[in-house]
């Protein structure tokens, strides 16, 4: 039984990462109708920035994290300008293709700069963790869960308690009406891109000590975030969070009890199962019932 | 000075403009109605005024200044507030949140002041008071229309563009909506009202314009329009002629 709780804890930790990335993914779908297949690249770039600031330049670890997240927010704006802006009146598909293009470009850019090898990086704490009963609480996993929960709470407060949050929601629900009310729609969309990139970058930084930093992390994180989004319910914010956590737990349990090499396959099996049995996801609306 | 002057306006997308050279004037404090059948260009006129549809030629002067090329965000800041067809209430936001966002064009007003104004709106539209925390998608057509007008008024507009406020509402609710339209004048707001319900529109308006396939057919005082045989034949149709 202690094994089981150990796995649940680790699953929630990795799931919290998927949830953060998926959250950024969903926000872009809602605010700009952009399905961003470069979401995992945000995580990869965030992690590589920390490698530069900490491993190479020797800056303070936490200062390096702060700097990386700020740079990622700025990068979100550049990403929006390059992939979304020129195609914004062309509908969803051209923008999807353009984000896939950006993702290929960014991966190869990093490959060119750093090569294909995996870079290890320190965790947030010197101590590995502590024991509660028979469950070992890893400090990095615990930090991921706590930070993810804090970010979700912060986002809730911004979206539900501030006028800026209401304007962001209004923009995501009806852009034309938002513009008629004087809401600067372009600025709202740009804020969403910056926030989404910063969130993805931070997720990459948090998971880097566990997965290590590599070009490959981008693709797998994008696909997990996408799967979490479908499982939770396409475009649903609580769905993104729960979908991410469920995915993390399922793949950790699957890897332990069934087969380690098939770890990633469990995530996609779960995705397929949802698509067949409950395509609207945990929190989604039944699309077939809409006119 | 006239509040709004539309001179020879041609507007629409692509090769076939919807509006083909229309002239409309609105004086400060008036309620002016735009009538016409489906596809006459009434909504397009309002959408051009609020910057959603590009002007091809002609001029729109608001307080003597051209608004050509301005984005919707900029036009609402000038004091033109558009309550569009279909109400367009944000479905995932509450009544209160929808209304307060109507003030998004007014920069630098503290939230506390805006919340106070929302309270005044909820007193003015007393039916909405008990619904202030209801989400937009749960409201009925009449309630949606009240929220839409309240939200439009939060912009503190000098000119309110109202598109088909009676569409899809039960007759009793329609009367209520028109009483509100008439009372908006007392707030010092000028109204340009687009309607298919000519009878109700002419009962509250000072003047009216009748559009037909993108051109101005006739304009004048409500009584004159009501008794104009050309208007009856072309727009009000047989049913209205019989009931009069």
Interface residues (C-beta under 8 A of the other chain):
Chain A: X163 X166 X167 X169 X170 X173 X174 X176 X177 X178 X179 X180 X181 X182 X183 X184 X185
Chain B: X50 X52 X71 X72 X73 X76 X77 X81 X82 X84 X88 X90 X91 X92 X93 X97 X100 X101 X102 X104 X105 X106 X111 X114 X151 X155
